[in-house]
Amino acid sequence: MRRTAGPAVALAAVALCTVGLGSCTNSGGGTAPSRSRTPSVPTVTAGPTSAAPATARLTIKDFAFKPAALSVRPGGTVTVVNEDSTTHTVTATGSKPFDTGSIGPGKTVTFKAPGKAGSYPFICTIHPYMKGTLTVR
């Protein structure tokens, strides 16, 4: 003997479809109410990814690195623009995996980021109070 859902279950299904809380389909036990409007579908926005960009730009201005913290992929390209009126360097501390050498006023140089992920603090060797960090990820 086959049992069918009672009137209370059917009424609950109609209520859910009417207020837009679920998807209304007919599974064979009756008819689903028709909808006169298309339900709104929420927009899904992708969040930030863990991958860093392949390139990064570092500006030197007013005796500061801008931004002071930047990220790039392993082996990525970092472009350094000196907008100051004096010469600067971008030199990693420690084992010095990168060093731009002297960058004159108004000059631009590029260097290849280290191939190993990690955090690489850097300074200007001419003005050691200028500090920044390159994160390779």
N, C-alpha and C positions, 0 to 999 in steps of 0.2 A: 504494500500500500504506500503510495507516494503522498508526502505531506507538502503543503505549500505554505508560504509565509502568510501570516495573518495581516489584518488591516493596519495594525500598529506599525509593523515593519514597513509596509508600503508607504504609509504616511510619513515616517521618518525619512525614507529615501526621497520623497517629494520635497520635504523641507530642506534637506541638504542640497539638492539640486537648485532649489529656488534661491537660496542665499549664496550660492556659488562656492560652497565649501568643498565640493568634490567634483569628480568627473562623472557625468551621468551616462550610464550605458544600460542597455537592456540585456539581462542575462537569461531571459526566457521566462521569467515569472510574471510578466506584465509589461506594461508600456511605460517608458520613461517620459516624463513631461518634456514637451518641446521647449526650446529656448529661443527667444526672439532676438537675443543679442549675443555677440561673441564675448566670451569671458576674457578679461584682461589677463595677459600673461606677464609675470614679473620679469623684469630685465635683469640678467645676470651679468655683472661686470667682473671681468677678470682682475684679480688682485695682483700685487707686484710679484714678479717672479724672482727666484733666487739667483738667476743668471745675471751677471753684470754685463754692461754694454761692452762691445768690442773696442770702442774708442772712448777716450775721455779728454776733456779740455781743462787745463789748469791755467789760470791767469795770475800774474804777479802785478799787483797794483797797491800803491800806498804802503809799501814794505810789508805786504801780507800775501799769502797764498789764498786764492779764491777759486773754488772752495778749499777750506783747510783739510777736508776729508773727502776723498773721491774713490770710486770703485771702477774696476775694469776686469775683464776676463784675463785668465792666464795668457801671456804672450800678446795681449792687446796693445794698441797704440795710444800713447799719451802725448797730446800736443800741449806745449807750454808757450804761452804768449807773455812777453815782458812788456807791460804797459807803464812801467816806472821810468824814471829819468836816470837810473843808474843800473849797473850790471848786477846780475844775481845768478845763483845756481839752484838746481834742484838735485840734491844729493841724498841718497838713502843713508841712514846711519847704520852702524854695525858693519856687516860684511859688504856693504855698498853694492847691492845688486843693480843699481842704476845711478848714473851721475851725468847730468847734461853738460857739465863744463860751464864755462862762462856764457851767459846769455845777455848780450848788450841791450840797451834801451831800444824798444820798438822791434826787437827781433823775435822770431818764432822758431822753436826747435821741437823735434819729436823724439821719443824714445820708446823702446819696446819694454812693456811691463814684464816682471819676472814670470817664468813659466809655472812656478809653484804657488798655490793658493796660500794666502797669509796676509798679515798686516805689516806694512813696511813704512815706518816713520821716516820722514825726510826733513832736511833743513836747507837753508841757504848757507853755504860755507863762508860767504863774505859777511853775512848778517845772521849769525846763529840763533838769534831770538825769533827768526822767522821759521815756523814749524808747520808741518802738515803730516797727513797719513794717507798712503795709498793702500787700499784694500784690494787684493786680488782674489776673486771668487768666481 
